[in-house]
Amino acid sequence: MPERHYRCVYWSRQRMEGGPEQVAAEIESILSAARRNNPHLGITGALAIGRGVFAQLLEGKRYAVEMVFEKIQRDERHGEVQVLAFGPADERAFPHWPMARLEPGSDDQVRIVPIGDDTDVGATHPEARRLLDIVRALATE
């Protein structure tokens, strides 16, 4: 029986200093590293970026998702990291993307930002599902 895939959905505040060009270069560095390393680890997912917030979905084998997420938690560019959902997934939401970059429009930014304001958000909280739906919708636009 094949090992089950896991999904981690988290939210964090950007902790990058500098002007818009420096922040954009730093984000591109994060994405380049993810696209280089994730295929080797069997990780897929998407990163939504907006108004000082990261919302990311990681998918893959449990050990790989946990390893990547632990690295993110130690990364000083992320602050106030909150897991919205972590658990088994019957199928991948983003099976072909080592790491998609999603930049929501103004309406989606307004929807994403409040997700992290509830510190009691957990795997069964509707906001975790809402974030997954937003990320999927952005990916198909």
Sequence and secondary structure as in RCSB ss.txt:
>XXXX:A:sequence
MPERHYRCVYWSRQRMEGGPEQVAAEIESILSAARRNNPHLGITGALAIGRGVFAQLLEGKRYAVEMVFEKIQRD
ERHGEVQVLAFGPADERAFPHWPMARLEPGSDDQVRIVPIGDDTDVGATHPEARRLLDIVRALATE
>XXXX:A:secstr
    EEEEEEEEEE   S HHHHHHHHHHHHHHHHHHHHHHT EEEEEEETTEEEEEEEEEHHHHHHHHHHHHH 
TTEEEEEEEEEEEESS SSTT SSEEE   HHHHHHHGGGGG TT  TTSHHHHHHHHHHHHHHH 
